[in-house]
Amino acid sequence: MKKRLLSATVLLLICIPLLIVGNFLFDLAVLLISIVALHEFISIKEERKHLPPFIKLISYIIMTLIILTNFENNMFAFALDYRILAGLFILFLVPSVLYHDREKYSINDAFYMIGGILFLGISLSILVIIREKSLNLMIYLLLIPIITDTYAYIIGTLIGKTKLLEVISPNKTLEGMIGGTVFGVLIPTIFYYLFVNNVTPIYVITFITLFLSVLGQLGDLVFSAIKRYFSKKDFSNLIPGHGGILDRLDSIIFVVLGFMFFMTIL
């Protein structure tokens, strides 16, 4: 527990100033995080099968290009150069034919990489876009998974008895999920109304926050399912007591993706 608290403290001391300062430093931090996240996504697959070095190299290049495309994006919308998208499919699908060996590289590997790069690249680019738009809006979205996860853990530890999905995440309980959702809706909703926008009706903010809180918890389970599939407890041991970057970003990724449905409302 001490190791976990110490790691969390160090992360906060690094992340909070970057979040406040924003601009190029924040964008650069997101770019570095995206590269590490992709590395973890590739590494967990390589627990079963190693990918060709060329495939890994172009993965990092394309991920970098996707994030860079949204640097200083003045439009409150995700942007992706169609040339990058075309290159993504060509560079990953064509080698599946050229290798002639499923043990080295197959069509399944190609779609795993295409899906992973788009999934991580789009969601992390949205962080850049949201921060460019508003610091308080970013804080609101970060509060949802942080408060939800914190209270789900506390309440689940105190009174949790009913297992949620034991086969995927044995420690999660229904009581924890309900308690986490209640506080994960209440606190961020109040923050949004006070510091982001008090024009939007409170019931609309509450409904959207509820949706994002539940979605974040489902996102956590999705990442847990990936780890279970590859028989791993964590994506990496980069952050002592917490696992890897993806172990910390799982809920946040789904919250920001879900937020895209409500960009014109909030």
Secondary structure by P-SEA (a helix, b strand, c coil): caaaaaaaaaaaaccaaaaaaccaaaaaaaaaaaaaaaaaaaaaaaccccccaaaaaaaaaaaaaaaaaaccccccbbbbcaaaaaaaaaaccaaaaaacccccccaaaaaaaaaaaaaaaaaaaaaaaaaaccaaaaaaaaaaaaaaaaaaaaaaaacccccccccccccccaaaaaaaaaaaaaaaaaaaaccccccccaaaaaaaaaaaaaaaaaaaaaaaaaaaaaccccccccccccccccccaaaaaaaaaaaccccccc
